[in-house]
Amino acid sequence: MQENFSVDGTFFTGRAAFEWLMQESNRLIIVKFVAPYCPSCETLKPVLHKIAVDNTGSLHLVELDMTEEPELAITFGVRSAPTGVLLKKQQTLAQIVGLKPKKQYAEMIQSAL
């Protein structure tokens, strides 16, 4: 089944969306690696959602379950959830491991814009 994605979108989930964005988008991409039964992942969700909304048009937010996509987690050196990886044009710009204050995520993104 062919999925339809729009480069104008902000929120995405899954490997297909991630790989498509890596090829098609010139915006920043925040990849949030999560895992089932991860309370910190759930806590981080509204924080990154708010940052993404505040920066609509400048970035994409992609959620990947590292238990479903272990190869991608290994590729980016992700060993625990949550981990946020900031990418642009297939290059890793920054990575934040664990649950951190909103300010730290916002500063990571602002420094790359």
C-alpha positions in Angstrom: 0.0 0.0 0.0 1.4 3.4 -1.1 1.1 5.9 1.7 0.7 9.6 0.9 2.7 12.1 2.8 2.9 15.9 2.4 6.0 17.8 2.9 3.7 20.5 4.4 2.8 18.2 7.3 4.4 18.6 10.7 3.6 15.3 12.5 4.5 11.8 11.2 4.8 8.3 12.6 6.8 5.3 11.4 9.6 4.3 9.2 7.9 4.9 5.8 7.2 8.6 6.7 10.8 9.0 8.1 12.4 7.6 5.0 10.2 9.7 2.7 11.0 12.9 4.6 14.7 12.2 4.5 14.4 12.1 0.7 11.9 14.9 0.1 12.1 17.5 2.8 14.6 20.4 3.3 13.2 21.1 6.7 14.7 20.1 10.1 13.5 16.6 11.2 13.1 15.7 14.8 13.0 12.0 15.2 11.7 10.9 18.6 12.6 7.4 19.4 10.1 5.9 21.9 9.4 2.4 23.4 6.3 0.8 24.7 5.7 1.2 28.5 8.0 4.3 28.6 6.4 6.9 30.9 9.1 9.4 30.0 8.2 9.0 26.3 4.6 10.0 27.2 5.8 12.9 29.2 7.9 14.2 26.3 5.2 13.9 23.7 3.3 17.1 24.5 6.6 19.0 25.0 7.9 18.2 21.5 4.3 18.6 20.1 4.2 22.2 21.4 7.7 22.9 20.0 6.7 21.5 16.6 3.5 23.6 16.6 5.5 26.7 17.5 7.9 26.0 14.6 5.3 24.9 12.0 6.7 25.3 8.5 10.3 24.9 9.8 10.4 21.3 11.0 8.9 17.9 11.0 8.4 15.6 14.0 8.6 11.9 13.4 7.9 9.3 16.1 9.6 5.9 15.8 9.1 3.0 18.1 12.6 1.6 18.6 11.3 -1.9 19.3 9.7 -1.9 15.9 12.7 -0.2 14.1 15.8 -1.5 15.9 17.9 -1.0 12.8 17.2 2.7 12.8 17.8 3.0 16.5 21.2 1.3 16.0 22.0 3.5 13.0 21.5 6.6 15.1 23.2 5.2 18.2 20.0 5.2 20.2 20.2 3.0 23.3 17.3 4.2 25.4 14.0 5.9 25.1 13.1 8.6 24.8 15.9 10.0 22.5 15.4 12.9 20.2 17.6 13.2 17.1 17.7 16.4 15.1 18.4 15.9 11.4 18.7 18.1 8.3 19.4 16.7 4.8 20.3 13.3 6.2 22.9 14.7 8.6 22.6 14.4 12.4 22.9 17.9 14.0 22.2 17.0 17.6 20.8 14.3 19.9 19.2 14.5 23.3 18.9 11.3 25.4 16.3 11.0 28.1 13.7 13.4 29.3 15.1 16.9 29.5 13.6 20.4 30.1 11.6 21.9 27.2 14.2 24.7 27.1 16.9 22.2 26.1 14.9 20.9 23.1 13.9 24.4 22.0 17.5 25.6 22.1 18.6 22.6 20.1 16.1 23.4 17.4 16.7 27.2 17.4 20.4 26.7 17.0 19.8 24.7 13.9 17.2 27.1 12.3 
